[in-house]
Amino acid sequence: MEFLETIFGTIGDLTWGWSLIPFLVVLGLFFTFASGFVQFKYFGRMFRVLQGKNQTGDPNAITAREALLLSVGGRVGGGNIAGVAVAITLGGPGAVFWMWAIAIVGMATSLVECSLAQLFKEPAEDGTYRGGPARTILHGLGQDYRWLAVLYAICLIAAFGIGFPAFQGNTVAGAAQDSLGIDRMITGVVLALGTGIIVYGGIHRIAKTCDVIVPIMALGYIFMALIVIVINITDIPAVIGMIVSNALGFEEAVSGGMGAAIAQGLRRGLFSNEAGLGSAPNVAATADVRHPISQGITQSFSVFIDTIVICSCTAFVILLGDVYVAGAQDVNGVALTQQSLVSHLGEWAQYFLTGAVLLFAFSSIIYNYYLGENAMTVMTKSKLALNLFKVALVAIVFLGAVAPAATSVFFFSDPMMGILAIVNLLALLMLFPIAKRLIVDFSAQLKAGIDRPVLNPDDYADLDINREVWNGKVND
C-alpha cells in the first residue's frame, strides 16, 4: 500500500504541484483573449436560464436550467465552505481576490469545454443525451485518440465516481455527528438509501432532484451570508480593501505574503469551480438546447455562481467576524466557517450549516455518480456493468459515512483528477478552433437579429457530429 501511495503521491505532485495550475491559468487566459472575452460579452444572457424555459419544447428533455442546477450542485460543496476557509487561513484575505480572478478566467474555459461537449453529444436510449470530454475526444480528434478518451474515462471514474463520494459521505456523517449527535451508522443508512433511490431513477430523476435541492441550499446559504453582510454593512469597504491590499502585496497577513495568497487562491478556486477539469461538460451535454454555445454560456454562469457568489459568501462571513486571526491556524476548515457564522448569528447557526453541508454533499454525490456512469458508457454498453457501478457507489457512500478512516483508501482521487484535467486541457487546446467557429456562428446570428441562435449541422459537415441530434433544431 505504501508503494501505491508513493506512486500516486508523485503523480499528484507532478500534476497539481508542478504543471496543472499554471496550465489551467495560461489556457484560461488564452481562451479569454482568443474568444473575445466571451464570458463578459454574454454575461447578460447567462441570467436568462433562470427563467427555466424549455428551449425546444420537448417535455422529456433535460432543460438548460436543470443542467445548470445539476452542475452547480456538483461544483458547490466542501470547497465553498471548508476550502475557502483553508485558503484564507493559509493565504490570508488576499487569497479571496485570486479566487475571484481564477473564476473569471475559468468562466471562459468552462464555456469552451461545455460548448464542445454539446456539439459532439450523442442520443441515449432513454431519449436524453450523453457527452463530455471522452466523447469530444472520440468525435473531435478521431478514433486514433481513443486511448486518450479511455484514459480520461478511467480517471473520471476513479476520482469522481469512486473516491469523492466516499469523502462526501464522510463529510456529511462527521458534520451530523459533531453538531447533532447523530450516529454515523444512521447517517450512512439514510445517505445510502437516498443515493440508491435517485441514481436508479436515471438522469431525469437526478436532474429533477437537483432542480429542487440546489436552489434551496444555495439560496439558503446566500440568504444567511446576506444577513451577516447587512449586520456588518459598515465594515464591508474595509474588508474589501483588506482583500485587495493583501492580494497585491501591500499588506502581509500570513507567511509567504502575496505568493501564498496567489497560490492558495488559485488552487482553492480551481478545486471549487472545476473549470477546465472536464467534469461539468458531462452534465452540460445532457441539456436539450438549440445551439452549443447556449449551454456553454449557462455553464460559465455556473462557475460565476460557485465562486463569485457562494465562495464570496463564505469569505465575508469569515472576514467580517472575530474568529479568524491572520497568521493563526488554530481554527481552520469548516470549523472556522462554522464558528464565524455562530459569532454573527448565534449557536443555532451551526445547525443550519450542518444542514447546508448535508445538502451540498448529497447533491455532489449524485452529480459524481452521473459523471462515473457517463464515463463507463464510453467503455461499455453493458447494463450489468452499470448496475454493478450503482451498487458499488451506494456501498462506497455508506462505507465513507460509517468508517472515517476508510476514506484514506481513496488516496488516488486527487492524482487521478490531475491526470484527467491535463488530458481535458490538451484536447481543448487542439479543438479550440472548432469552439471558435461555434462562438463566431452564435455571434453572427445574434447580430442578424436572431434572439435564439440555432446550430445548422450543414455548416459543420466536415465534423463528426450526430446529425440526428441537431437536424430537428433547425425546423423548431
N, C-alpha and C positions, 0 to 999 in steps of 0.2 A: 504493500500500500504506500509506503514511504517513497518507493521508486516512482510510482504513478503520480503521487503528489508533486514530486520534484519535476517530472516532465511537464505536467500541466501548469505548474508554477512558472516554469521557464517560458512556456507558451504565453502565459498571461503577461509576463514581464516584456516579452518581445512585441506583444500587440498593444496592450493598454499602457505599458511603461515607456515604449520607445517610438512606436510608429503611428498608432491608431489615432490618438487625439490630434497631433499635427495634421495627419491625413484628412481627418474629418473637418478641421478648421479650414485648411487650404482649399479643399474641394468645395466646401460650403461657400467660401468667398468667390471661388471661380464660378459656381452655379449662379450666385447672386449677380455678379457683373455680367456674365455671358447671357443671362436670361433677361437682362434689362431691369434688374431689381424687381423681379416678378412678385415677390411677397409684399412689396409696397404698392405696386401697380394694381393688384387685385385685392387689396386689403378690404375695401368696402364690400366686395362681393362675398367675402367669407361669411358675413353675418346672415346672408340670405338663407343659408342651410338651416338656421334655427327655426325657420318657418315650418319646416317639416314636410313640405310639399313633395309628392311623388313625381319626379320629373317625367317618367314615361307612362304613368297611369296603370302599370301592372300591379294589381293588388297583392300578388305573391312575391313581389320583388323586395330586395333589401334596399331601403331608401338611402339617400346620401346622408340624412341626419342619423339614421340607425348605424351606418358605418362609422360616422364621426363619433358617436357616443360609445361605440364598441372600442374604438381606438383610444378615446380619452380614458375609458375605463381601464384599459391596459397600461397606458402611459402613466396615469395618475396612481400613485401607490406610496410605498415607503419612501421613495426618493423625494416626494413632495413634503413629507413630514419629518422623517429622520434624516434624509440626505441633505436637505437644506441646513438643518441644524449642525450636521457634521461639517459642511462646507464653511459655515460661519465660525465654528469652533477652531478649525484648522487653518482657515484662510482669512479670517477676520470679516468684517462687514463688507469689505471690497469684493469678496467672492460673489456677492449677490449681483453686483454690476456685471461681472463676467458671465454669470449665468444668463442674464438678460441678453448680453451680446451674442453668446453662442446660440441662444434660442432664435434671435432674429436671423442669424446666418442659417441655422438649421431649418427655418421655415422654407427657404429656397430648396434645400436638399430634399426635404420631405415632399415638396411639390413635384420635384423631378422624379423621385423614385416611385411615388404613388401614381403619377400620371402614366409612367411606363407600365406599371403593373396593370392598370386599367386597359391600356392599349392591347396588351398581349394576353388578356384573360381568356378563359375557356368556359363553355357552358358545362354545368354539372348535371348529374342525373336527376336531382331534385328540383331542377328549374332555376337554381341560383348560378352563381359564377365562382370560379376559382382562379386565383392568380397569385402573383408575388414574385420576388426576385428569382426563384428557381425557374419558374415558367418564363419569366422575362429573359433569362439567360438562354433557355432552350429555344425560344422562338426569335429572340432578338439577335443572338450570336450564332445560333445554329447547333446542330447535333454534335459537331466537333467539340463543343464545350459542355457536353452532357456531364462529364466528370466533375466540372465545376458546379453545375446545378445540384448534383448528388452530394457533393461536399457541403454545399450550403444547406441542403435539406437535413443532412445528418447533424450538423452543428446546431441548426434551429431546434430540432427535436431534443437534442441533449441539453441545450441551455434553457429554452423557453418551455418545451413540452415536458421535461422531466425535472430538471434542477430547480427552477424558480417556483413551481407550485409547492414544492416541499418547504421552501423558505417562507412563502406566503402563508401556508398553513401554520408554520411555526410562529410567525408574527402575530396572527390572529389569536392563537391559543395563548401565547405569552401575555398579550395585552388583556385578554379576558380574565386570565388567572390573576395578574397583578392588580388590576383595577376593580374587578367584580368578584374575585374569589371563585370563579367557575373552574372546575376541574378540567384539565387538558383532555381527558377522555371524552367528556361530554361535548366539548367544542369540536373535537376531532370527528365524532359521530355526526354532529349536525352539519359540519362542513362537507364531509364525505357524501352524506345523503343529498344535500343541496347541489353539490357539484354533479353527482350522478344524474339527478333528475334533469338538470339543464343540459349537460353535454349529450345525453341520449335523445334530447329533443332536436338536435341538429342546429345549424346556423340560424334558422328562423327563431328558435326559442332563445338562443344565445343573444341574438340581436334585440329581441323584444325585452328580454330581461335587463339588458344594459340600457335600453331606452327608458326604463323605469328607475333603475338603481343609480345610474350615473348622475342624472340631474339632481336627485335627492342628495347624494353625497357631496357633489361639487358645490351646488348652491348652498347647502347647509354649512359647509366649511367656509365658503366665501362670506356668508352672512355673519358667521361668528367673528371672522377676521375684520369685517367692516365695523362691527360693534367696537372691537378693540381700537381700530383706527379712529373712529368718531370720538371715543372716550379720550384719546390722546392726540386729537387733531392738531393741537398747537405744537406738538413735538415732531410732526411729520417733516417739516423743512429741515430740521436739524439732523434727523435720521437719514434723509436723502443726501444731505451734504456729507455726512459721515461715510455713507456707502461710496460716493463718488471720490472723495478725498483719499480714502483707503485704497480704492481700486487703482487710482492713478499715482499712488506713491507719495502723496503729500503728507499723509499720516501713516504711521505703522502701528497696527493693532496687535499683530502676532509676529513671532519669529519668522523671518523669511519675507516679510513685508509684501510688496507688490507681486513678487514672484509667487508667493504662497497663495495670494488672492486669485491670481490668474489660473494657477494650476488647479486649485480646488473648485473654483467657479466653473471652469470649462469641463472638468471631469464630472462633477455632480450634475451640471446642466445636461450633458450628453447622456448620462445614465438615466436621467429623469425623462427627457422628452424623446429619446431613442431615434432622433432624426439621423438617418444615414446607416442605422444598424440593420435595416431591411426587415424589421418586424411589422410595422404598420402597413406596408404595401400588401401584405397577405389579406388584411381586412379591407383595405381600400378597394381591392379588386372585386369584392362581393357586391358593391353598390351598382345599382342599375341607373346609369346616367347617360346623357346624350353625347358627351364629349369627355375624353380622359382628363383634360385639364380641369374640368368642373370638380372632379373628386380630388385632384391634386391640390386645388385651392382649399377644399374642405379639410384635407389632412394637414395642410400648412396651418390652418386655423387651430387644429388640434394641438400643435406644438405651442402656439400662442397661449391657448387655454392652460396647458400643462405648466409652462414655465413662467410666462409673463404674468399670468393671473394667479394660479394656485400656489406656485413656489413663492411668489411675492407675498402672498397672504401669510405664509409661514414665516418669512423673513421679517415682516413688520411686527408680527406677534412677538417674535423673539427680541428684536432690537428696540421695541417700544417698552419692553419690560425691564425689570431689575434683576432677573435671574442670571442672564448672560453677563459674564465679566470677561473683557478682552484679555486674551492670553491664558485664561484658565480653562482647564479641561476636566474639572471635577464633575460637571454635568454636561452631557452631550447626547447626541442622537435624539430618539423620540422622547427621552426623559426631559431634555431641555425644552422641546416644544410643549410638552405636557405641563411642566412646571411654569412655563411662561404664561400659558393660557390660564392656568389656575391663579397666577398672581394678578391677572387682569380681571377675571370674572368670578373667581371663587372655586371651591372644591368640586362643585357639580360639573365643571368644565372638563375634568379628567374623564368623566364617564362619557361625555359627548365625544371626546377624542378617541376613546376606545371604540365607540360605535363607528366613527369615521374610518378608523384603521380597519375595522372588520369589513365594512363595505368596500373600501379601496382594495383590500387584499382579495376579497371574494371576486370582485369584477376582474382583477388581474388574473386570478386562477382560471376563470372560464375563457378569458382572452388568450392566455398562454396555451390552454388546451387546443383552441382552434388553430393556433399557429402550428402546433405539433401535428395535428390531424392533417392540415393542409400540406405540410411538408411530406408527410407519409404518402399522400396520394400521388406525389411526384415519382415515388419509387415503386409503389404497388397499388393495385386497384382492389386488393383482397379485402372483403368486408370482415373476414375473420381477424385480419391484422388490425383493422381499425377498431373492432370491438375489444380486442386484447389491449390496445392502447388506452381505450376508455377505462377499462377495469384497472389497468396499471396506474392511470392518473388518479383515480379515486383512492387507490391504496396508498399512493405517494403522498397525497394531501393528508390522509389520516395519519400516516407514519410521521410526517413532518410536524403535525399538531401534537401528537401524544409523546413523541420521543425527541426532545430538543437536540440531543447530541447526534441524532440520525442525519440531520442536515449536513453534517460535516462530510458525509459520504458523497455529497454532490458538489465537491470542490472543483469539479471540471466545468461548472456552468459559466463562470466569467471568462476563462480562456476560450471556450467554445464560442461564446458571444463575440470575443475579439476576432476570431477567425472568420465567422460569418459576416461581420461588419466589413472586414478587409475585402472579402470576396464580393460583397454587395457594392462597395465603393469602386472597385476595379470595373465591375460590369457597368455601373452608372457612368463612369468616365468614358468607356468605349461606346455607350449607347446615347450619350448626351446629344449628338447631332439629331437623333430621332426626337428626343424630348424638345429640342429647339424648334423642330418642324411643327410639333403639336402646339407650342406656345405661339408661334407666328400665325398658324392657322386659326387658333382661337381668337387672337387679337384682331386679325383681318375680318373675321365675321362680326365681331363687336363693332368695329369701325364701319362696317357695311350696314349697321342698324339692326343686326340680328341679336335680340336680347338673350336668347338661349342657344348658343352655338351647338352645331351637330357635327359629329365626325362622319365624313363621307369616305367609306372604305376604298372607293375608286382612287382617291388621292394618295392612298398608301398601298397600291397594288404591288409594289416592289418588296413589301414586308410580309412576313409570315404571321398575319393576324387572322383571327377567326371571323370570316365574313358573316357567319350566322349570327354572331353577337351584335354586329354593327349595322347590317343592312336594314333592319327594321327601323332603326332610329331616324333614318333619312326621311321616311314616309310618315313618321308620327305626327 
